[in-house]
Amino acid sequence: MDNPLICLIIALVVAVYMSGCTQAPEIADENQYIPIHSPENLEPVESNGPGLPNSFGEEIAMHQNRTNSSTPEDLIIGETTEISLKENPTTGYTWNVSVTDGLVIVDDTFIGPDDKRVVGAGGTHVWRIKATDVGSQFFSGVYRRSWEPPGDDDTRYSKEFNVHQ
């Protein structure tokens, strides 16, 4: 090993080999299922059947039906509650929400998928609401693109609260 050039080339080959640059990158099978975990506080959704997920509209409709069939939620002034709805802002669709004067939105958070490699995946929007005045109060939302005019076919959600002293 009298030639410094040969020593340098051997050292470079060993360095490349040791760094792992010669390994082929791992490519996930395009049919591989990558689970997306939702926050633990979401209500369970009835299934379309084994292995068949519900569409966004079906999930919201079932959530709304459960909300409509239940009595209004009771809150005491100063108490907070949470509302969680599916949302996919990568499509341009977001929830445009409002509350009546006796409620205040104190936190407004979007929780994306756990696996950030899932491009275009939706998540869950969570609002924490605080009761500030007695009476029948409402949270309502419309799921639509902000640049499009509101329409009768827009997905809507509403929840009633009875606020007490």
N, C-alpha and C positions, 0 to 999 in steps of 0.2 A: 504494500500500500504506500508506495513512494509517491504516487501522483496525487496531489491535493484535490484535483478536480474529481477523480473517482471517489475519494473519501467524502467530498461534498455531496455528490449525487447519491451515494449510499445513505448518507445521513438524512437527506431530504426524503428519500423513499421510505426509510424507517419512520420518520416523523409523520409523514402522510398516513402510513399504515397504522401507526399508534393512535393517531387522532380520530380514526374511524371514518375518514373521508372516503375510503374505498368501499364502504358498505352501501348497498342499494337502499334508498329511502323506503320506509314502510308506507304502503299505500293501502288505505282501507278499502275493502270490498264495497263497491257502490250499492250493493244490496244489503250491506250490514246495517242492522238496526242500532241507532245511537239513542239511548233513552234521554228524554228531557225531563228534569225533575221540576215540579211545581212547588210553590210554597206549601207548607204543611197546613195552613189555615184555610185552604180552599175546600168548599163543600164537594162531596163526591158527586159525580155526574153519572146518570144511568147510561149504560152502554148500548150501542146499536147491535151488539152481538159479540161473540168471541173474536177478539182481534180487530174489530172494526171501530175506529175512533169516530166520535161524533164531529160533525162540522161545527164551525164557530157559531153559526146561526142556531143550530140545534142546542148547543151548550147554553147559549144565552137564553133561548126560549125556555129550556128546562129550569134554568136558574130563576127566570122571571116567573114561571108558573109556580115554583116553590114559594117565591116571595109573595105572589098574589094570593096564594091559598093560605098563607099564614097570617096571623093577626099582626098588626103593626108592632114593631119592636118598641118596648118601653125604655126610655132613658130618663135620667135625672139631670137637672141642669149641672153642667160641668163635666158630666160623664162623656167618655169617648167610645166609639165603635168603629169597626172597619168594614169596608165594602171592597171586594176583590172581583175584578172582571177580566176576562181574557182580552188581549189586545195585540195587534201586530203592526207597530208603526212603520216597519220597513215597507209596507204596502201603501203607506200614506193615510191609512185609516187609524184614527185615534178617537178616544171618548171625549166628547164635549159635554162636561157635566155642570150641573148647577144645584144649588141648595136653596131652600126657603130661608127667610130672615132669622129663624130660630136655630139654625145650624151653621157651623163654620167648618170649612175644610182646613185642618191643621197640618196635614201631611199629604203629599201627592207624589207617589213613587211608582216608577215602572220597574219591574223585576224581569230581566231577560232570561233566556235559557241558561242553565248551568254550564252547558257545553258551548263555549263561544265559537267553536268551529262550525256550528250549524248556521250557515249564512241564511238570512231571511226568515229565521224562526221567530215566532211570536213569543209572548210572555204573558205576564199578569200585571195589570195596573191596580194599585192598592191606594185607597183614600182612607185616611183616618179623619173621622168627623166628630166634632164636639157639639153637644147640645148647649145652647145659650139662652133659649127662651121657651116658655111653656106653650103647650098646644100641639096640634097636629102639624108635623113638619115633613118635608119631602126632600129626598135626594133623587135626581133624575139625570139621565145621560142619553146622548145620541151618538152612535158609532158611525162616523162618516169622514170623508176627506174634507179638510177645511176649505179648500178652494172650489169645491162643488156645492151647488145650492142644495139646501135641505129638501128631502123628498119623502113621500109617503112610505116608500119601501125601506127607509133607513131603519137599522136595528136600534131599538130603544130599550131602556131599562129604568125602572123606578122602584123606590123603596120608601115606605111610610114609617114614621116614628112618632110615638106619643111621648112628649116631653113633660115631665112633672117636676115639681119643686123638690 
